[in-house]
Each structure stands twice: as structure tokens, then as C-alpha cells.
Amino acid sequence: MSFTTSVPRTVALAMTGASGAQYGLRLLECLLGADVQVSLMLSRPAQVVIGMETDLSLPGRMSEIERFLTARYGAREGQLRVYDREQWTAPLASGSSPPDAMVVCPCTTATLSALATGASRSLAERAGDVVLKERRPLILVVRETPLSEVHLENMLKLSRMGAVIMPANPAFYHKPKGVDDLVDFMVSRVLDHLHVPNDLIPRWGDAQEPHE
């Protein structure tokens, strides 16, 4: 799988029940701010984690969540589409209408396993399967530690298929002042791989003092 250097017009974003909801929400905000069309898939566990880890209280129905997030992030009308776990009529479920790229953020090891085996038990898993078979970019922001042999084998398998395995491992060389800076580091790395311009963090060397 090869990445193009053009900014994607459409991105599928799946948020699963791993810890790290802040990563997915910040990524959503940045993609919408970059005028990218986003198809968002929220698992039930993801909605629970969002409620636990953030100050957001999402509505119950996907149509209501779509309106809520569109207003919250100032997206244009129709720029964001939110899909249910089993909404099989969604364009994402077919190879005739794949997104330019897909990100699972955060990604559970259960989702990792399903993608590695082609299980396709949910729309998010099917969308990932479509992206892989259509040779589109797939980025998996895995959030788990430590990693078992099963996890590592699944990562290797997916990497060999062309997926980018990007564990949620924020760095500290940009001297983060808080959690938001750590979140922005990871989101910036995802955006870089999507070729979406961003200035969320200082680049390595930009603010380094010269050695004496």
C-alpha cells in the first residue's frame, strides 16, 4: 500500500473502546478544520469511554451525535457523517465507495485482531477490510500496554498488508505543558501520515538550542 502526497478529500475515522478518546476527538476536530470530509464510526464502548475520559456528554442517537459534533467543531453542513455499528448501507461498507484513507483512533487490540483476520463483524471492521483490499491508507492508533505475542503478531500481519501501526506513544522533546500537548503530538503524527498540513507541535530541531 502506498501513500499519496495529496491531502485526502475523505477520511473514515473509527473510534473504539480503548482508552484515549481525546486522541480521536482531537483528530476529528483537526480533520474537519482542514475541510476534510469525515465519516465517523463510534462503537458503544467508545461512547462510554468518551463519557468517562472527557467532559462531553454525547446524545444517544447517531443523527443527534452528528448534529452535536458538527456544531461543536464548526463543520460545514454535511461535512461530517456519523454511522452506527451495524449501518451496513453506509458507503464505507463497499469497495465501490472507499474513503481516501482510514484511521482507527484509538484502536483496541480486539479491533486489531478483527482487521488482521478480516472478521468484519461491525461497520468499522468492514470499512477497514475495504480500505485494505482497495489498497488505501489505514492507520491504527493502538492503545494497549504491555503487548502480548498475539497483539504483536497481529500488528506484524497488518503492517505487511500495508497498514501503518502507530501506537499512542507521545514524545516529550517538545516539552509538553499538559495533557493537550501530549494529545496533539500523536494527532500531529497521524495528520502527517495523512498529508494534512498542521502546526500542532514544534518540529524536531525547530526549537533546539545549538550545541556548544
N, C-alpha and C positions, 0 to 999 in steps of 0.2 A: 504494500500500500504506500503510495507516495502523496506527500502533501503539496498542494499548490501554494504559490506565494500571494494569491489574491485573497482579499477579505471575503469570508463566506457570507452569502446572502441569507442562508437559512441554517440554523443550528438547532438540533434536538438536545434538550437538557433533561436528564433524568436525575431525580433526587431520591435516594433510597434511605433506609432507616439507620444508616451508620451515624455515629457522632460526627459533627462538623457541618451542621445545617448552614452555618454562617458562610462557609465557602460557596455553597450552591446559590444562596440568595445574593451574595455579592457578585458572583459571576453573572447571574441573571440581570442584575442591575447594570453591570458594565456592558453586556451584550446589547441590551435594549438601548443604552445610552449611545452605543456605536451604530444604531439604526439597523441592527441585525434582526431578522425575523426569527422568533424563538418559539419552538414547540416544547412546552414543559410537561413532563410526566412526573407526578407525585405519587409515591406509594403511600399506603395508610401509615406504615411505621414512620415514613418521612414526615408526615403531618404531625405525628405525635412528638417526634424529636424537635421539630421546629417550635412547637409549643413549649418544650422543656428547655431549649437552649437559647431561645430568643424572646423578645418582647412581643412578637407577632401572635395574634390570635386569628388564625385563618378561618374563613367561613366553611360550612360543611360541604357545599356543592362545588363541583369544578367550575361551573359557569360563574358562580359567585367569587371563587378564588381568582378567576381570570380578571374579572372587573376590579377586584380589590388590588391585585398586583399591578395591573395596568395603571390604575390611579396612583398607587404608591410610588412607582418608578417613572411616572410621567411618560409612559409609552404612547405612541400614536394608536389610533383606533385600528384594531385588527393585527397589530404587530406581535402580540402575544396570544398564543393558543394554549390552553391547559387541558390535558387529557386524563381520563380515568384509567385505572389499571387494566380494565378489560374492554376498552373502547376500540374494538378491532376494525371499525370502519375508518379509523384515523388514517390519513395518508402515510404516516410513518410505518404502517404495517405492511406496505407493499414496496417491492423493488422498483415499481414504475414511478414512485414519487419519493425517493430518498432525500434526506437533507444533505446539505453540502458537508456537514460534519456533525458528530455527536459527542457529547460529554456526559459521563455519569459522575456526578459530584454532589455529595460524597457517594462512594461506591462500597457496598457491603461485600464481604467475601462470598456471601450466598449469590449475589448478582454476578460476581466474578466467575463463580462456578457455572452458573447457568449460561453465561455467554461463552465460556470455554467449551461447553458441551452442546450448545445450540438448543437448550431446553425450550425457550420461547413460551414460558408459562404466563407471561404478562405482556402488555404493550411495550414496556420499556425493554424487556428481554428480546422481544420480536424486533423492535426497532434497531437494537444493537446487532442482531443477527443480519438484518437487512443491510446495515451500514458495512458490516464485514464482507458480506457476499458481493456487495456492489463496489467494494474497494474504495470506500470513503473513509476519511479520518475518524478514528474512535479513540477518545482519551478517557482513561479510567482513573479517577482520583480515589484510590483505595485508602480506607481509613480503618486500620487494624494493627494491633501490635500485642505480642510478638506474632510473627508469621509462621504458620505450620508448613510442613512439607507439601501438603495439599494446596495451600494458598500459593506457594512459590511455583509449584508445577503448573497451576492454572495461569499464573502470570506469565510464565515462560511460554506456555502454549499460545496464549493470546498475543504475546509480543511477536511470536513467529508468524502469526496471522496478519500482523501489521498494526495492531493496536499499540497505543502509547500508554505504558503503565506509569502513572505519576502519583505515587503515594503522597499523602498530605504531610510533607516534611518541610515546614517553613524554616528558612535560614535566619541568621542573626547578624550577618555582616552589615545590613542596612540600619542597624541599631534601632530596632523597633521600640516604640514608646508605649505600646499597648497591644491588646488582642487584635484590634483592627489592622494594625500594621502587619501582624503575622498572617492574618487572613489575606490581606492584599498581596503579600508575597506569593502565595500559592495561586491566587486568581491571576496575577500578572503572568506567571509561568504558563498557565492554561491559555490565556489570551495570546501569548507569544506563539504557542504552537498552533493556534487558530489563525495566526497572522492578523490579529485585530490590534491596531495600534493602541498603546496605553502608556501612561506615565505614573502608574500606581506606586512604584518604588524606584529609588535610585539604582542605576545600573552598576554592576561591579566595575570598580575603577573610577567611576564618575566623581566620587567624593573622597577618594583615598588620598591620604597625605603622602607626599614623596618621601622615600627612604633617604636617610642621611648617609 
